[in-house]
Amino acid sequence: MPRQRKWTGENLRLLFTVSKDPTHEDYYKKYFPDLQWGSIVSKRKLYRRKIREGELSDVETGGLADLDKIMQLERQLKEALRQRDAARGKNLDYIAALEAAIKELWLDIQIDPPMAWTIEPSPDSEKQVAVLCAGDWQLGKITPTYNSQVCEERVKIMAEKAIKMGKLQNKISPVEEVRLYLLGDMVEGEGIFPTQHYLIDGGLYRQVAIDGPRILTNLILELLKFYKKVNVVAVIGNHGNVKMRFGPAHPETNMDRMLYRIVADRFENEDRVTFNIPDGNDGERHWHYVDYIYDFGFLLMHGDQIRGGVTGFWPSAQRKAMGWIDAIDKPYDYLIFGHHHTPTKLTVGRRVAICNGSTESSNTYAQENLAAIGTPQQYMCFVTPEYGITSEYWLQLADKVPRKKIMERQNYV
């Protein structure tokens, strides 16, 4: 029979803490080869009694002289575990009863199959009016991905999508009219900044008298393929301003306005098309207009009145929107502008400010000086007599660059 090792303090500590876990079997065989589990239990009881009666010193027990406290903690733990199990049992009983009640309840409920949903058209009295914003075409401008030809292609895409959205809304309630809001900077100009003549593919003559009228006329003709009426409201932009060598030009002189007038004359005998071009021989610039659709006012302007650049113009827009409530005599509900090439929308008190996008892309000046870049977009919405704007869309005019391609350009992958 193997010789029993001396009962050291460490052996006693292990003896007191070991459990019936089979993982301790190797320990029993190593240190207590002559004892079975029942003997070990008896040995533990013997040494517990000796420790309580002081027959074994603290050194001999390896620091287990305070066994009473340990045993008390063990009893408290067992009681806590017992209470936990009791509470868990009650919860399980409660959950089982709840599940049984729910199953019994559902057995008595009959669910009919869902009916197919169909759109019920609204009456003619609730006709919608479409609003299509067109602005900041910068016709004639050249960037790495933009020129007059690209501008014309994107305006065609805009017309196609405007008709597609109109047909979609027409399933809900009739859409017969579209308001075409021209927000200025339709042309790039040629003397706005010193190096501009290097960044255009045609002068003002081509922008205003040839390419511009053709593109805008074709847009209106395309819209007439679906909409029964096209009502144009046109305000001027800053790129249409004219700089005179021997003094300032007349405030009313603006190349955007000239483009509008040329196209308006082409539709002079077309009853389905109307033009509203703010002007007047009174020495004023006529920079804004309030258009009404039903009882809702739309304050239109280009947006160069709102300072701050593309990355910080919204605080200025908030202040101006609130100030124009009293500064402009006609009441309005929606402020629509462009200029900043940043498609976005903001609620200002009880009014809504909407910044239209641009057909332009790859603006290297904005990239370098303003750390800003955008995607070619134009704004469209639909107005009802009761609620005003009820649906709106950002018409995407160019394919989105895949994220993988962007990362490849930047050498991330």
LOTIMAR-387318 format. One line per field, with one value per residue (C-alpha): residue number from 1; residue in one letter; chain; x negated, y negated, z. Coordinates in pm, 1 decimal, always signed. Layout:
% residues N
vovo NUM/...;
tiza A/...;
finu A/...;
east X/...;
north Y/...;
up Z/...;
END
This chain:
% residues 413
vovo 1/2/3/4/5/6/7/8/9/10/11/12/13/14/15/16/17/18/19/20/21/22/23/24/25/26/27/28/29/30/31/32/33/34/35/36/37/38/39/40/41/42/43/44/45/46/47/48/49/50/51/52/53/54/55/56/57/58/59/60/61/62/63/64/65/66/67/68/69/70/71/72/73/74/75/76/77/78/79/80/81/82/83/84/85/86/87/88/89/90/91/92/93/94/95/96/97/98/99/100/101/102/103/104/105/106/107/108/109/110/111/112/113/114/115/116/117/118/119/120/121/122/123/124/125/126/127/128/129/130/131/132/133/134/135/136/137/138/139/140/141/142/143/144/145/146/147/148/149/150/151/152/153/154/155/156/157/158/159/160/161/162/163/164/165/166/167/168/169/170/171/172/173/174/175/176/177/178/179/180/181/182/183/184/185/186/187/188/189/190/191/192/193/194/195/196/197/198/199/200/201/202/203/204/205/206/207/208/209/210/211/212/213/214/215/216/217/218/219/220/221/222/223/224/225/226/227/228/229/230/231/232/233/234/235/236/237/238/239/240/241/242/243/244/245/246/247/248/249/250/251/252/253/254/255/256/257/258/259/260/261/262/263/264/265/266/267/268/269/270/271/272/273/274/275/276/277/278/279/280/281/282/283/284/285/286/287/288/289/290/291/292/293/294/295/296/297/298/299/300/301/302/303/304/305/306/307/308/309/310/311/312/313/314/315/316/317/318/319/320/321/322/323/324/325/326/327/328/329/330/331/332/333/334/335/336/337/338/339/340/341/342/343/344/345/346/347/348/349/350/351/352/353/354/355/356/357/358/359/360/361/362/363/364/365/366/367/368/369/370/371/372/373/374/375/376/377/378/379/380/381/382/383/384/385/386/387/388/389/390/391/392/393/394/395/396/397/398/399/400/401/402/403/404/405/406/407/408/409/410/411/412/413;
tiza M/P/R/Q/R/K/W/T/G/E/N/L/R/L/L/F/T/V/S/K/D/P/T/H/E/D/Y/Y/K/K/Y/F/P/D/L/Q/W/G/S/I/V/S/K/R/K/L/Y/R/R/K/I/R/E/G/E/L/S/D/V/E/T/G/G/L/A/D/L/D/K/I/M/Q/L/E/R/Q/L/K/E/A/L/R/Q/R/D/A/A/R/G/K/N/L/D/Y/I/A/A/L/E/A/A/I/K/E/L/W/L/D/I/Q/I/D/P/P/M/A/W/T/I/E/P/S/P/D/S/E/K/Q/V/A/V/L/C/A/G/D/W/Q/L/G/K/I/T/P/T/Y/N/S/Q/V/C/E/E/R/V/K/I/M/A/E/K/A/I/K/M/G/K/L/Q/N/K/I/S/P/V/E/E/V/R/L/Y/L/L/G/D/M/V/E/G/E/G/I/F/P/T/Q/H/Y/L/I/D/G/G/L/Y/R/Q/V/A/I/D/G/P/R/I/L/T/N/L/I/L/E/L/L/K/F/Y/K/K/V/N/V/V/A/V/I/G/N/H/G/N/V/K/M/R/F/G/P/A/H/P/E/T/N/M/D/R/M/L/Y/R/I/V/A/D/R/F/E/N/E/D/R/V/T/F/N/I/P/D/G/N/D/G/E/R/H/W/H/Y/V/D/Y/I/Y/D/F/G/F/L/L/M/H/G/D/Q/I/R/G/G/V/T/G/F/W/P/S/A/Q/R/K/A/M/G/W/I/D/A/I/D/K/P/Y/D/Y/L/I/F/G/H/H/H/T/P/T/K/L/T/V/G/R/R/V/A/I/C/N/G/S/T/E/S/S/N/T/Y/A/Q/E/N/L/A/A/I/G/T/P/Q/Q/Y/M/C/F/V/T/P/E/Y/G/I/T/S/E/Y/W/L/Q/L/A/D/K/V/P/R/K/K/I/M/E/R/Q/N/Y/V;
finu A/A/A/A/A/A/A/A/A/A/A/A/A/A/A/A/A/A/A/A/A/A/A/A/A/A/A/A/A/A/A/A/A/A/A/A/A/A/A/A/A/A/A/A/A/A/A/A/A/A/A/A/A/A/A/A/A/A/A/A/A/A/A/A/A/A/A/A/A/A/A/A/A/A/A/A/A/A/A/A/A/A/A/A/A/A/A/A/A/A/A/A/A/A/A/A/A/A/A/A/A/A/A/A/A/A/A/A/A/A/A/A/A/A/A/A/A/A/A/A/A/A/A/A/A/A/A/A/A/A/A/A/A/A/A/A/A/A/A/A/A/A/A/A/A/A/A/A/A/A/A/A/A/A/A/A/A/A/A/A/A/A/A/A/A/A/A/A/A/A/A/A/A/A/A/A/A/A/A/A/A/A/A/A/A/A/A/A/A/A/A/A/A/A/A/A/A/A/A/A/A/A/A/A/A/A/A/A/A/A/A/A/A/A/A/A/A/A/A/A/A/A/A/A/A/A/A/A/A/A/A/A/A/A/A/A/A/A/A/A/A/A/A/A/A/A/A/A/A/A/A/A/A/A/A/A/A/A/A/A/A/A/A/A/A/A/A/A/A/A/A/A/A/A/A/A/A/A/A/A/A/A/A/A/A/A/A/A/A/A/A/A/A/A/A/A/A/A/A/A/A/A/A/A/A/A/A/A/A/A/A/A/A/A/A/A/A/A/A/A/A/A/A/A/A/A/A/A/A/A/A/A/A/A/A/A/A/A/A/A/A/A/A/A/A/A/A/A/A/A/A/A/A/A/A/A/A/A/A/A/A/A/A/A/A/A/A/A/A/A/A/A/A/A/A/A/A/A/A/A/A/A/A/A/A/A/A/A/A/A/A/A/A/A/A/A/A/A/A/A/A/A/A/A/A/A/A/A/A/A/A/A/A;
east +0.0/-142.5/-263.9/-27.7/-183.7/-211.2/+97.7/-43.0/+151.0/+175.6/+313.0/+575.8/+668.3/+723.4/+912.5/+1156.1/+1211.0/+1224.7/+1567.6/+1718.9/+1626.3/+1474.8/+1202.2/+1046.3/+1011.6/+645.4/+585.5/+740.3/+528.4/+214.5/+251.3/+506.7/+446.7/+568.5/+895.4/+1232.8/+1468.0/+1650.9/+1321.1/+1234.8/+1570.1/+1505.8/+1156.1/+1296.1/+1546.7/+1268.1/+1042.5/+1324.1/+1401.3/+1032.4/+1000.6/+1309.5/+1185.4/+838.2/+653.8/+488.9/+291.1/+333.9/-6.5/+84.4/+410.4/+244.9/+451.3/+785.3/+827.0/+1106.5/+1311.9/+1624.4/+1643.1/+1587.0/+1858.4/+2094.7/+2034.3/+2093.2/+2427.1/+2526.0/+2431.7/+2636.7/+2934.8/+2900.0/+2884.2/+3189.8/+3385.3/+3274.1/+3394.1/+3724.3/+3774.9/+3675.8/+3927.5/+4202.1/+4104.4/+4105.3/+4451.8/+4571.0/+4423.0/+4572.9/+4916.6/+4884.9/+4784.7/+5076.1/+5318.9/+5184.4/+5208.3/+5564.7/+5652.5/+5505.5/+5696.8/+6017.5/+5897.1/+5948.9/+5738.5/+5872.8/+5618.5/+5512.0/+5688.4/+5489.4/+5421.8/+5525.5/+5482.3/+5812.4/+5772.5/+5870.7/+6142.5/+6052.6/+6103.8/+5783.2/+5558.5/+5186.9/+4952.2/+4600.0/+4307.4/+3981.5/+3683.4/+3419.1/+3116.7/+2740.9/+2694.7/+2381.0/+2421.0/+2088.1/+1874.4/+1597.9/+1482.4/+1314.3/+1660.3/+1884.8/+1944.6/+2236.2/+2300.0/+2314.0/+2547.9/+2788.2/+2781.5/+2857.4/+3146.6/+3296.6/+3262.9/+3432.2/+3728.3/+3763.0/+3759.6/+4000.4/+4250.7/+4191.1/+4261.1/+4569.0/+4711.4/+4646.4/+4827.0/+5109.5/+5213.6/+5306.5/+5467.9/+5469.6/+5154.9/+5214.1/+4989.4/+4619.1/+4460.4/+4111.7/+3906.9/+3594.9/+3366.6/+3087.0/+2727.0/+2861.9/+2555.4/+2195.4/+2112.7/+1765.4/+1642.1/+1745.3/+1385.5/+1047.6/+966.7/+1320.0/+1245.9/+1020.2/+1307.1/+1589.3/+1664.6/+1868.5/+1915.5/+2228.7/+2361.9/+2361.6/+2484.0/+2774.1/+2876.9/+2797.8/+2737.6/+2946.4/+3268.6/+3240.2/+3193.1/+3464.1/+3710.2/+3658.8/+3715.9/+4055.0/+4152.9/+4068.3/+4277.4/+4573.3/+4573.9/+4734.4/+4837.7/+5124.6/+4983.4/+4629.8/+4615.5/+4265.8/+4150.0/+3795.6/+3562.4/+3209.3/+2873.0/+2541.3/+2359.8/+2594.8/+2473.9/+2300.3/+1991.6/+1945.9/+1606.2/+1722.2/+1958.3/+2213.5/+2480.7/+2846.3/+2970.4/+3226.2/+2964.9/+2900.2/+2815.2/+3045.0/+3334.5/+3240.6/+3239.0/+3581.2/+3723.7/+3591.8/+3756.4/+4078.8/+4111.2/+4087.1/+4395.7/+4589.8/+4863.4/+4874.0/+5164.2/+5035.1/+4717.3/+4698.7/+4395.9/+4365.3/+4036.9/+4006.1/+3889.7/+3986.7/+3829.1/+3797.9/+3426.2/+3473.0/+3302.5/+3621.1/+3431.3/+3722.4/+4081.2/+4359.2/+4557.2/+4881.3/+4999.5/+5344.2/+5304.1/+4933.5/+4670.6/+4332.9/+4064.3/+3819.9/+3472.2/+3131.7/+2963.9/+2663.0/+2840.3/+2759.6/+2395.4/+2173.5/+2056.7/+2166.6/+2040.0/+2193.2/+2484.7/+2765.0/+2728.8/+2757.6/+3052.6/+3233.4/+3186.6/+3287.3/+3591.4/+3722.4/+3638.7/+3812.9/+4140.2/+4182.3/+3931.8/+4123.9/+4485.5/+4632.8/+4661.0/+4484.8/+4463.4/+4168.8/+3836.1/+3671.6/+3326.9/+3008.8/+2661.6/+2488.2/+2512.2/+2600.0/+2928.6/+3081.6/+3387.5/+3441.4/+3746.1/+3740.3/+4022.9/+4341.9/+4165.5/+3948.4/+3629.8/+3517.8/+3181.9/+3183.4/+2889.4/+2705.4/+2651.0/+2278.8/+2018.5/+1649.0/+1630.7/+1257.1/+1292.7/+1536.2/+1314.2/+1003.6/+1140.8/+1456.5/+1372.8/+1713.1/+1839.2/+2186.6/+2374.7/+2587.1/+2942.6/+3256.6/+3550.7/+3909.2/+4220.4/+4598.6/+4841.2/+5196.8/+5468.9/+5495.8/+5144.2/+4904.0/+4597.8/+4687.5/+4418.0/+4077.5/+3790.2/+3427.3/+3382.7/+3042.0/+2889.0/+2570.0/+2475.4/+2338.4/+1968.8/+1939.8/+1776.5/+1527.5/+1415.3/+1373.4/+1159.6/+948.8/+889.6/+771.9/+552.0/+741.5/+756.6;
north +0.0/-344.6/-546.8/-828.4/-1171.5/-1402.2/-1610.9/-1957.5/-2280.7/-2288.7/-1934.1/-2033.8/-2342.2/-2127.3/-1873.1/-2137.9/-2300.1/-1994.8/-1883.0/-1574.2/-1706.3/-1416.8/-1652.1/-1617.2/-1240.6/-1271.9/-1471.7/-1198.0/-928.0/-1135.5/-1247.2/-1002.9/-675.0/-468.6/-656.5/-644.1/-939.1/-837.5/-829.4/-1172.6/-1307.5/-1150.5/-1297.7/-1643.6/-1620.2/-1505.9/-1794.8/-2045.8/-1934.0/-1949.2/-2299.5/-2419.5/-2265.6/-2411.8/-2082.0/-2194.2/-2515.5/-2778.5/-2685.2/-2316.6/-2392.9/-2631.5/-2932.2/-2748.3/-2817.5/-3058.2/-2766.2/-2874.1/-3190.7/-2995.1/-2746.0/-3032.2/-3184.6/-2843.8/-2816.1/-3167.4/-3080.2/-2760.1/-2952.6/-3218.3/-2947.8/-2781.3/-3109.0/-3172.3/-2828.2/-2883.0/-3220.3/-3073.3/-2797.3/-3053.1/-3247.0/-2931.2/-2846.7/-3198.4/-3182.0/-2838.8/-2963.0/-3271.7/-3065.5/-2830.8/-3124.6/-3283.0/-2954.9/-2906.9/-3264.5/-3231.5/-2910.4/-3114.8/-3386.6/-3350.7/-3566.2/-3630.6/-3641.8/-4000.4/-4167.2/-4293.8/-4667.5/-4893.8/-5268.8/-5452.1/-5765.8/-6091.3/-6311.0/-6583.6/-6841.2/-6716.4/-6758.8/-6778.9/-7031.1/-6919.4/-7150.5/-7100.1/-7311.9/-7379.2/-7586.1/-7619.8/-7455.7/-7671.0/-7615.8/-7662.3/-7565.1/-7306.4/-7078.2/-6733.8/-6571.5/-6854.8/-7068.0/-7196.8/-6856.3/-6684.0/-6958.6/-6892.2/-6516.4/-6563.6/-6800.5/-6527.0/-6281.2/-6535.1/-6562.2/-6183.4/-6144.4/-6435.2/-6257.8/-5925.8/-6080.9/-6254.7/-5926.9/-5767.6/-6045.7/-6046.4/-5702.0/-5868.1/-6188.7/-6377.1/-6566.7/-6795.2/-7094.6/-7138.0/-7457.2/-7487.4/-7703.9/-7839.8/-7951.4/-8127.7/-8060.1/-7881.3/-8019.8/-8032.0/-8378.0/-8476.3/-8757.9/-8656.1/-8584.5/-8657.6/-8310.8/-8216.9/-8236.1/-7930.5/-7726.2/-7768.5/-7598.0/-7885.1/-8256.7/-8437.0/-8449.4/-8068.8/-8021.8/-8267.7/-8261.8/-7909.1/-7630.2/-7773.0/-7826.7/-7484.8/-7298.2/-7487.8/-7464.6/-7088.7/-7052.4/-7226.3/-7024.6/-6699.7/-6798.6/-6869.8/-6501.6/-6422.8/-6746.1/-6943.3/-7274.6/-7400.5/-7725.8/-7871.6/-8109.4/-8235.8/-8435.0/-8551.2/-8432.3/-8601.7/-8437.7/-8620.1/-8958.9/-9180.9/-9385.2/-9700.9/-9858.4/-10217.4/-10176.5/-9937.5/-9778.8/-9847.6/-9645.5/-9470.0/-9353.3/-8983.7/-8703.5/-8455.2/-8693.5/-8732.9/-8353.3/-8331.4/-8599.2/-8428.7/-8097.7/-8269.6/-8425.0/-8077.6/-7968.3/-8290.6/-8112.9/-7800.6/-7820.5/-7527.8/-7717.6/-8039.3/-8241.2/-8464.9/-8656.1/-8926.7/-9249.1/-9612.9/-9932.5/-10087.4/-10058.2/-9754.4/-9415.4/-9207.6/-8929.3/-8732.5/-8625.7/-8475.1/-8215.5/-8069.3/-7712.9/-7689.1/-7883.6/-7806.6/-8065.7/-7975.9/-8241.4/-8192.4/-8342.2/-8237.3/-8222.6/-8452.2/-8671.4/-8399.8/-8411.0/-8148.9/-7923.7/-7566.7/-7447.8/-7715.4/-7893.0/-7744.1/-7980.1/-8269.2/-8098.9/-8069.0/-8438.1/-8549.8/-8319.7/-8469.5/-8825.7/-8796.0/-8713.3/-9088.2/-9230.0/-9080.4/-9193.8/-8874.6/-8585.3/-8260.8/-7906.7/-7765.7/-7928.0/-7772.6/-7876.9/-7740.8/-7893.5/-7670.7/-7347.4/-7166.0/-6971.6/-6990.3/-7095.9/-7272.6/-7358.6/-7719.0/-7775.2/-7725.0/-7750.1/-7520.4/-7623.7/-7409.9/-7442.2/-7301.6/-7115.8/-7159.3/-6969.2/-7036.5/-6788.1/-6794.6/-7158.3/-7190.3/-7541.5/-7416.3/-7115.3/-7328.6/-7636.4/-7510.4/-7141.0/-7059.7/-6832.3/-6725.9/-6503.1/-6637.9/-6667.3/-6875.8/-6903.5/-6801.5/-6791.6/-6766.8/-7010.5/-6937.4/-7192.8/-7082.4/-6996.8/-7174.9/-6964.0/-6601.8/-6420.6/-6521.6/-6375.6/-6450.5/-6367.0/-6205.3/-6307.7/-6099.8/-5748.5/-5710.1/-5624.2/-5274.6/-5280.4/-5014.6/-5235.5/-5532.3/-5325.5/-5203.1/-5562.9/-5647.7/-5337.3/-5198.9/-4852.6;
up +0.0/-91.4/+198.6/+304.3/+261.3/+556.4/+623.7/+563.7/+575.5/+196.3/+189.8/+443.5/+241.0/-68.2/+138.1/+261.6/-74.8/-299.6/-419.6/-576.3/-918.7/-1119.5/-1237.1/-890.6/-924.3/-1020.3/-704.9/-487.7/-648.8/-605.5/-244.4/-94.4/-280.5/+16.1/+73.9/-99.5/-118.4/+199.5/+388.2/+260.3/+382.3/+721.8/+725.5/+648.9/+931.7/+1172.3/+1087.7/+1098.7/+1457.0/+1557.6/+1416.2/+1603.6/+1931.2/+1883.9/+1857.2/+1529.8/+1508.1/+1239.0/+1095.2/+1074.9/+891.9/+644.7/+752.8/+797.3/+1166.2/+1071.0/+939.8/+1133.2/+928.1/+609.0/+702.1/+784.6/+440.8/+284.3/+463.9/+349.8/-7.2/+3.6/+140.5/-131.4/-397.7/-248.6/-256.7/-613.4/-720.1/-542.6/-713.6/-1045.6/-997.8/-934.2/-1246.3/-1451.7/-1320.4/-1406.0/-1757.2/-1817.0/-1705.0/-1927.2/-2229.3/-2172.9/-2147.0/-2466.9/-2657.2/-2536.8/-2636.8/-2984.9/-3044.6/-3024.0/-3263.1/-3635.2/-3865.7/-4212.3/-4496.3/-4585.1/-4872.5/-5171.1/-5130.1/-5414.1/-5456.1/-5467.6/-5681.1/-5515.2/-5667.9/-5915.7/-5641.9/-5480.1/-5780.7/-5719.9/-5875.8/-5957.3/-5884.3/-6071.8/-5971.3/-6237.1/-6154.6/-6143.8/-6482.1/-6525.5/-6900.3/-7076.8/-6778.4/-6811.2/-6529.6/-6550.2/-6580.4/-6703.4/-7010.5/-7219.4/-7376.0/-7035.0/-6912.8/-7200.2/-7137.7/-6768.4/-6839.8/-7061.7/-6772.1/-6545.3/-6785.3/-6804.7/-6427.1/-6377.1/-6603.4/-6428.1/-6087.7/-6226.3/-6353.1/-6016.0/-5827.2/-6081.5/-5953.0/-5622.5/-5743.3/-6074.3/-6173.9/-6469.4/-6405.1/-6339.6/-6212.4/-6355.5/-6118.6/-6289.6/-6007.4/-6192.7/-6291.5/-6594.8/-6775.9/-6657.1/-6792.6/-6902.3/-6679.2/-6326.6/-6215.6/-6380.9/-6521.8/-6624.9/-6997.4/-6952.6/-6804.2/-7057.3/-7388.4/-7529.4/-7472.6/-7361.9/-7715.5/-7739.9/-7381.8/-7408.1/-7774.1/-7896.9/-7642.2/-7358.8/-7557.1/-7720.1/-7390.5/-7202.3/-7492.9/-7520.0/-7145.0/-7170.1/-7478.1/-7296.9/-6995.3/-7224.5/-7325.0/-6987.4/-6812.6/-6959.6/-6837.4/-6782.4/-6586.2/-6571.3/-6298.1/-6352.8/-6124.8/-6201.9/-6068.9/-6004.1/-6298.4/-6531.1/-6410.5/-6667.0/-6580.7/-6784.4/-6844.9/-6812.1/-6518.2/-6371.4/-6588.3/-6535.4/-6232.2/-6449.0/-6701.5/-6650.9/-6895.3/-6720.5/-6778.1/-7144.7/-7185.6/-7022.7/-7252.0/-7567.0/-7469.6/-7358.0/-7702.9/-7859.9/-7663.0/-7712.8/-7909.3/-7692.2/-7448.0/-7240.8/-7145.7/-6941.9/-6830.4/-6527.3/-6541.0/-6270.6/-6436.9/-6476.4/-6606.7/-6262.8/-6192.1/-5968.1/-5988.6/-5932.1/-5758.8/-5609.6/-5666.7/-5450.4/-5643.7/-5507.5/-5551.7/-5398.2/-5069.8/-5025.0/-5105.9/-5257.5/-5218.9/-5506.5/-5537.4/-5660.0/-5317.7/-5360.0/-5103.4/-4846.7/-4744.0/-4585.5/-4869.0/-4928.7/-4591.1/-4369.2/-4534.8/-4324.0/-4024.5/-4269.4/-4439.9/-4106.9/-4029.1/-4376.4/-4386.7/-4063.0/-4168.4/-4505.6/-4330.1/-4271.8/-4521.6/-4816.2/-4827.8/-4969.5/-4720.8/-4800.1/-4664.1/-4856.4/-4939.5/-5245.8/-5364.4/-5522.2/-5570.6/-5312.1/-5515.3/-5192.1/-5211.1/-4864.9/-4665.7/-4334.2/-4122.7/-3998.6/-3751.2/-3948.6/-4282.5/-4487.0/-4665.2/-4958.8/-5133.3/-5484.6/-5634.6/-5963.7/-6286.7/-6249.1/-6123.3/-6026.8/-5920.6/-5856.6/-5709.8/-5443.6/-5382.2/-5322.1/-5149.4/-4978.9/-4922.8/-5071.3/-5343.6/-5449.9/-5689.8/-5979.0/-5847.3/-5896.0/-5658.7/-5733.0/-5515.4/-5534.2/-5371.7/-5257.7/-5172.5/-4808.9/-4695.9/-4928.8/-5013.7/-4946.7/-5142.9/-5272.0/-5470.2/-5542.2/-5908.1/-5948.5/-6281.7/-6281.6/-6184.4/-5834.8/-5821.0/-5666.5/-5324.2/-5433.3/-5719.4/-5485.2/-5251.2/-5542.1/-5648.0/-5299.6/-5279.6/-4981.7/-5137.5;
END
